[in-house]
Amino acid sequence: MHESLTQTMQRYLQRYGTVLHPATIACKRQAIDSLVRAVEHAQPPIRSWDQLQRSHIDQWLQDILYLNPSTRINRIQSVNRFFSDMMAWQWPQAAPPGLITPQDFPPHPHHLPKPLPPTLDQAFQQTVASIHTLPAYGVYMLRLTGMRVGEMLQLGVNALTETHPAQFTLRIPISKTHRERVIPVSKQTVSLIHAILDQRPPLKRLAHLPDHIAHRMMIKANGRPLSYSACWRMTKKVAKLISSNENIHPHRMRHSFATEMARGGMRIHALMKMLGHDTPEMAMYYVQVAANDLQTAYQQAIDQLNLPRSITPQIPLLIPNADTDQTPVPVSEIISLLLQRLECVRRDACDPKHKQAILRLIKRIHKTRKDLKDIL
């Protein structure tokens, strides 16, 4: 008797159940199950994974087209890993090789971090620092350290360590990267941690909690651990107090901290270790956000110099005004100024496609200037 598609999936997930996080297992199950649903009405019926054909994959890819690109990528990767694992383990139900190709993956979206604007960030910090409750302390710590929310909630009661006189580090617990890390913290963060520990009940009053929770730093005075929802509500409360319409949520504290460090000149590898990233590419996103400040500084300099905002060449510029002594502006100078501005914009652009488009425009303008010289 053949093992059904669902039975093979269950056996596969059970094999990974002892080494992967339950949430990861759930994502794998959801991905494979979506393929099962896509082929359950296939003609002729599919009774085992080794009967799968490329036409079934095409139908499945159409069925998940409504999902956002990141979710689709994760599902395709999970199913592809499922196929390759069955083949590596020499299961008789293994799907034929080559069913999924690199062309099946949609382009991976790259969203830049969204730090709070500087003025809003300052107002947010001042307001949250004035609220003396554990949720406010937690949100403020996110902003001062750049930790993930889950890392802050699981901080140990003895996470703060004085390595040298007046120099402190904070031990960040294992999180999504599956490893601990130690980061330096400011005096402001040290004072905040002391305030958190002062309101924390003693261990003997936390006997009702499991040991791994009782030894956390972020425990309320009533003996309950701080939750993510409490931090979310506090963030929304502060946003309302400062009359902000921005979509402020706890993770934007991490974005604001990292962008601030990048603006301050922190090197990529140091920023990577500070944030707990596995690769420098993740930290580079914050550098790209900080690089956008160059455009702001550049525009401020242009405004100070009172240079023309619009530099599109127009024929009337060549005709002197009969009522004034204004000297006509040569087209060649206008084109040169245009090329200079475009080159500055190209160098400051973060998107490679945008940068390439500007470069093509610059080349066309150079050709136009050459044609004008031949004509004039």
C-alpha positions as CSV (number, residue, x, y, z in Angstrom):
1,M,0.0,0.0,0.0
2,H,1.4,3.4,-1.0
3,E,2.0,6.0,1.6
4,S,-0.2,9.0,1.0
5,L,1.1,12.5,0.3
6,T,0.0,13.6,3.8
7,Q,1.5,10.6,5.5
8,T,4.9,11.2,3.9
9,M,4.7,14.9,4.9
10,Q,3.9,14.0,8.5
11,R,6.8,11.5,8.6
12,Y,9.1,14.2,7.2
13,L,8.1,16.8,9.7
14,Q,8.4,14.4,12.6
15,R,12.0,13.7,11.6
16,Y,12.8,17.4,11.9
17,G,10.7,17.9,15.0
18,T,13.6,17.3,17.4
19,V,16.0,19.9,15.9
20,L,13.8,22.8,14.6
21,H,11.7,25.3,16.4
22,P,8.0,24.5,16.4
23,A,7.3,27.8,14.5
24,T,9.7,26.6,11.8
25,I,8.0,23.2,11.6
26,A,4.6,25.0,11.3
27,C,5.9,27.0,8.3
28,K,7.2,23.9,6.6
29,R,3.9,22.2,7.2
30,Q,2.0,25.1,5.7
31,A,4.2,25.2,2.6
32,I,4.0,21.5,1.9
33,D,0.3,21.3,2.7
34,S,-0.4,24.1,0.2
35,L,1.2,21.8,-2.5
36,V,-0.9,18.9,-1.3
37,R,-4.1,20.9,-1.7
38,A,-3.0,22.0,-5.2
39,V,-2.6,18.5,-6.5
40,E,-5.4,16.7,-4.6
41,H,-7.7,17.1,-7.6
42,A,-5.2,16.3,-10.3
43,Q,-6.1,14.1,-13.1
44,P,-4.9,11.4,-13.1
45,P,-4.9,11.3,-9.2
46,I,-1.5,11.7,-7.5
47,R,-1.0,9.0,-4.8
48,S,2.7,9.4,-4.0
49,W,5.3,12.2,-4.4
50,D,7.2,10.2,-7.0
51,Q,4.3,10.7,-9.4
52,L,4.6,14.5,-9.2
53,Q,5.2,16.3,-12.5
54,R,6.2,19.8,-13.5
55,S,2.6,20.6,-14.5
56,H,1.6,20.1,-10.8
57,I,4.3,22.5,-9.7
58,D,3.0,25.1,-12.2
59,Q,-0.5,24.8,-10.8
60,W,0.8,25.2,-7.3
61,L,2.8,28.3,-8.2
62,Q,-0.3,29.8,-9.6
63,D,-2.3,29.0,-6.5
64,I,0.2,30.8,-4.2
65,L,0.6,33.8,-6.5
66,Y,-1.6,35.9,-4.3
67,L,1.0,35.8,-1.5
68,N,3.6,38.5,-1.1
69,P,7.0,37.7,-2.6
70,S,8.7,36.9,0.7
71,T,6.1,34.4,1.7
72,R,6.2,32.8,-1.7
73,I,10.0,32.5,-1.6
74,N,9.8,30.8,1.9
75,R,7.2,28.3,0.6
76,I,9.1,27.4,-2.5
77,Q,12.3,27.0,-0.5
78,S,10.5,24.7,2.0
79,V,9.1,22.5,-0.7
80,N,12.4,22.4,-2.6
81,R,14.1,21.3,0.6
82,F,11.4,18.7,1.1
83,F,12.1,17.3,-2.3
84,S,15.9,17.3,-1.9
85,D,15.8,15.8,1.6
86,M,13.6,12.9,0.4
87,M,16.1,12.2,-2.4
88,A,19.1,12.5,-0.1
89,W,17.5,10.1,2.4
90,Q,16.7,7.7,-0.5
91,W,13.0,7.5,0.3
92,P,11.1,5.5,-2.4
93,Q,8.4,8.3,-2.4
94,A,11.0,10.9,-3.4
95,A,9.8,13.4,-6.0
96,P,11.7,13.4,-9.4
97,P,14.6,15.8,-9.5
98,G,14.5,19.2,-11.2
99,L,10.8,20.0,-10.5
100,I,11.7,23.4,-9.0
101,T,14.0,25.7,-10.9
102,P,15.7,29.0,-9.9
103,Q,13.2,30.8,-12.3
104,D,10.3,29.8,-10.0
105,F,11.5,32.2,-7.3
106,P,10.2,35.7,-7.4
107,P,12.6,38.6,-7.0
108,H,13.4,39.1,-3.3
109,P,12.0,42.4,-2.0
110,H,14.5,44.6,-0.2
111,H,12.8,47.0,2.2
112,L,14.9,49.6,3.8
113,P,14.6,50.1,7.5
114,K,12.2,52.9,8.7
115,P,13.8,54.9,11.5
116,L,11.8,57.6,13.1
117,P,12.5,61.1,11.8
118,P,15.1,62.9,14.1
119,T,12.7,65.4,15.5
120,L,10.0,62.8,16.2
121,D,12.6,60.4,17.6
122,Q,13.8,63.0,20.1
123,A,10.2,63.7,21.2
124,F,9.4,60.0,21.5
125,Q,12.5,59.3,23.7
126,Q,11.7,62.3,26.0
127,T,8.1,61.2,26.4
128,V,8.8,57.5,27.0
129,A,11.6,58.3,29.5
130,S,9.1,60.3,31.6
131,I,6.8,57.3,32.1
132,H,7.9,55.2,35.0
133,T,6.3,51.8,34.2
134,L,7.9,48.6,33.1
135,P,6.4,48.7,29.5
136,A,7.9,52.2,29.1
137,Y,11.2,51.0,30.4
138,G,11.2,48.1,28.0
139,V,10.4,50.3,25.0
140,Y,13.1,52.8,26.0
141,M,15.6,50.0,26.3
142,L,14.9,48.9,22.8
143,R,15.7,52.4,21.6
144,L,18.9,52.7,23.7
145,T,20.3,49.3,22.7
146,G,18.8,48.2,19.4
147,M,17.7,44.8,20.7
148,R,14.9,42.8,19.2
149,V,11.7,42.8,21.3
150,G,12.1,39.1,22.0
151,E,15.6,39.6,23.2
152,M,14.6,42.3,25.6
153,L,11.8,40.3,27.1
154,Q,14.1,37.4,27.8
155,L,17.0,39.3,29.4
156,G,18.4,37.6,32.4
157,V,18.3,39.3,35.8
158,N,22.1,39.3,35.8
159,A,22.6,40.3,32.2
160,L,24.4,43.6,33.1
161,T,28.1,43.2,33.8
162,E,30.7,45.8,34.7
163,T,33.8,44.9,32.7
164,H,35.9,47.9,33.7
165,P,35.2,50.9,36.0
166,A,32.3,52.8,34.6
167,Q,32.1,50.4,31.5
168,F,29.3,48.0,31.3
169,T,28.1,45.3,28.9
170,L,24.8,43.5,28.4
171,R,24.5,39.8,27.7
172,I,21.8,39.4,25.0
173,P,20.0,36.0,25.2
174,I,19.7,33.4,22.4
175,S,17.1,34.6,19.9
176,K,16.4,34.0,16.2
177,T,20.1,33.8,15.4
178,H,20.5,30.9,17.9
179,R,23.5,32.5,19.7
180,E,24.2,34.8,22.6
181,R,26.1,38.1,22.2
182,V,27.5,40.8,24.4
183,I,27.1,44.4,23.6
184,P,28.4,47.6,25.3
185,V,25.8,49.9,26.8
186,S,25.7,53.5,27.8
187,K,25.4,55.0,31.3
188,Q,21.9,56.0,30.4
189,T,21.1,52.3,29.8
190,V,22.8,51.3,33.0
191,S,20.6,53.7,35.0
192,L,17.5,52.4,33.2
193,I,18.4,48.8,34.1
194,H,18.8,49.7,37.7
195,A,15.4,51.3,37.7
196,I,14.0,48.1,36.2
197,L,15.6,46.0,38.9
198,D,14.5,48.3,41.7
199,Q,10.8,47.7,40.8
200,R,11.3,43.9,40.2
201,P,10.0,41.7,43.0
202,P,12.5,39.4,44.8
203,L,12.9,35.8,43.6
204,K,11.1,34.3,46.6
205,R,7.9,36.0,45.4
206,L,8.3,34.4,42.0
207,A,8.2,30.8,43.1
208,H,5.0,30.3,41.1
209,L,6.8,31.0,37.9
210,P,9.0,28.4,36.0
211,D,12.7,29.0,36.6
212,H,13.5,30.2,33.1
213,I,10.9,33.0,33.5
214,A,11.5,33.8,37.2
215,H,15.1,34.7,36.4
216,R,14.2,37.2,33.7
217,M,14.9,40.9,34.2
218,M,11.6,42.2,32.8
219,I,9.2,41.1,35.5
220,K,6.4,43.4,36.7
221,A,5.9,44.3,40.4
222,N,2.9,42.0,40.4
223,G,5.1,39.0,39.5
224,R,4.0,38.8,35.8
225,P,6.6,38.9,33.0
226,L,6.4,41.8,30.5
227,S,4.7,40.9,27.2
228,Y,5.1,42.0,23.7
229,S,1.5,43.3,23.6
230,A,2.3,45.6,26.6
231,C,5.2,47.1,24.7
232,W,3.1,47.5,21.6
233,R,0.4,49.3,23.6
234,M,3.0,51.6,25.3
235,T,4.5,52.5,21.9
236,K,1.0,53.5,20.6
237,K,0.3,55.4,23.8
238,V,3.5,57.5,23.5
239,A,2.8,58.1,19.8
240,K,-0.6,59.5,20.8
241,L,1.0,61.7,23.5
242,I,3.3,63.3,21.0
243,S,0.4,63.6,18.5
244,S,2.2,61.6,15.8
245,N,0.4,60.0,12.9
246,E,3.4,57.8,12.1
247,N,3.0,54.1,12.3
248,I,5.3,53.6,15.3
249,H,5.8,50.1,16.6
250,P,8.4,48.6,18.9
251,H,10.7,47.3,16.1
252,R,11.2,50.8,14.8
253,M,13.2,51.5,17.9
254,R,15.8,49.0,16.6
255,H,15.7,50.8,13.2
256,S,16.2,54.2,14.8
257,F,19.1,52.9,17.0
258,A,20.9,51.2,14.1
259,T,20.5,54.2,11.8
260,E,21.8,56.5,14.5
261,M,24.9,54.3,14.9
262,A,25.5,54.3,11.1
263,R,25.2,58.1,11.0
264,G,27.7,58.3,13.8
265,G,30.3,56.4,11.8
266,M,30.1,52.9,13.4
267,R,31.8,50.4,11.1
268,I,29.8,47.7,9.3
269,H,31.2,44.7,11.2
270,A,30.8,46.5,14.5
271,L,27.2,47.4,13.7
272,M,26.6,43.8,12.5
273,K,27.8,42.4,15.9
274,M,25.9,45.0,17.8
275,L,22.6,44.1,16.1
276,G,23.2,40.3,16.1
277,H,23.2,40.0,12.3
278,D,24.7,36.9,10.6
279,T,26.0,38.8,7.5
280,P,27.2,42.4,6.8
281,E,24.5,42.7,4.1
282,M,21.8,43.2,6.8
283,A,23.7,45.9,8.5
284,M,24.3,47.6,5.1
285,Y,20.6,48.5,4.9
286,Y,21.1,50.9,7.8
287,V,24.1,52.4,6.1
288,Q,22.0,53.0,3.0
289,V,19.4,54.8,5.1
290,A,22.1,56.9,6.6
291,A,23.5,57.6,3.2
292,N,20.2,59.3,2.3
293,D,21.2,62.0,4.7
294,L,23.8,63.0,2.1
295,Q,21.0,64.0,-0.3
296,T,19.4,66.2,2.5
297,A,22.8,67.8,3.2
298,Y,23.4,68.3,-0.5
299,Q,20.0,70.0,-1.0
300,Q,20.6,72.3,2.0
301,A,23.9,73.3,0.5
302,I,22.2,74.1,-2.8
303,D,19.6,76.2,-1.0
304,Q,22.4,78.1,0.8
305,L,24.1,78.8,-2.6
306,N,20.8,79.9,-4.2
307,L,21.4,77.7,-7.2
308,P,18.5,77.3,-9.6
309,R,16.2,74.4,-8.6
310,S,15.1,73.8,-12.2
311,I,17.8,73.4,-14.7
312,T,15.9,72.2,-17.7
313,P,17.2,74.0,-20.8
314,Q,14.7,76.2,-22.5
315,I,15.0,78.3,-25.7
316,P,13.7,81.5,-24.1
317,L,16.9,81.6,-21.9
318,L,18.9,82.4,-25.0
319,I,16.8,85.4,-25.9
320,P,17.7,88.6,-24.1
321,N,14.8,90.5,-22.5
322,A,14.4,93.8,-24.3
323,D,13.3,95.5,-21.0
324,T,16.3,94.5,-19.0
325,D,20.1,94.2,-19.4
326,Q,20.0,90.5,-18.5
327,T,22.7,88.4,-20.2
328,P,21.4,85.3,-22.0
329,V,22.5,82.0,-20.5
330,P,24.3,79.8,-23.0
331,V,22.9,76.3,-23.5
332,S,26.3,74.7,-23.0
333,E,26.5,76.1,-19.4
334,I,22.9,74.9,-18.6
335,I,23.8,71.4,-19.9
336,S,27.0,71.3,-17.9
337,L,25.1,72.3,-14.7
338,L,22.5,69.7,-15.5
339,L,25.1,67.0,-15.9
340,Q,26.8,68.0,-12.6
341,R,23.5,67.8,-10.7
342,L,22.6,64.4,-12.3
343,E,26.0,63.0,-11.5
344,C,25.6,64.0,-7.8
345,V,22.1,62.4,-7.7
346,R,23.6,59.2,-9.3
347,R,26.4,58.9,-6.8
348,D,23.9,59.3,-3.9
349,A,21.3,56.9,-5.3
350,C,20.9,53.6,-3.3
351,D,18.9,51.7,-5.8
352,P,21.1,50.1,-8.4
353,K,18.3,50.3,-11.0
354,H,17.7,54.0,-10.3
355,K,21.5,54.6,-10.5
356,Q,21.7,52.8,-13.9
357,A,18.7,54.8,-15.3
358,I,20.4,58.1,-14.3
359,L,23.6,56.9,-16.0
360,R,21.7,56.2,-19.2
361,L,20.2,59.7,-19.1
362,I,23.6,61.3,-18.5
363,K,25.0,59.5,-21.6
364,R,22.1,60.7,-23.7
365,I,22.7,64.3,-22.5
366,H,26.4,64.0,-23.4
367,K,25.4,62.9,-26.9
368,T,23.0,65.8,-27.2
369,R,25.7,68.3,-26.1
370,K,28.0,66.9,-28.8
371,D,25.2,67.3,-31.4
372,L,24.6,70.9,-30.4
373,K,28.3,71.7,-30.8
374,D,28.2,70.3,-34.3
375,I,25.1,72.3,-35.2
376,L,26.1,75.6,-33.5
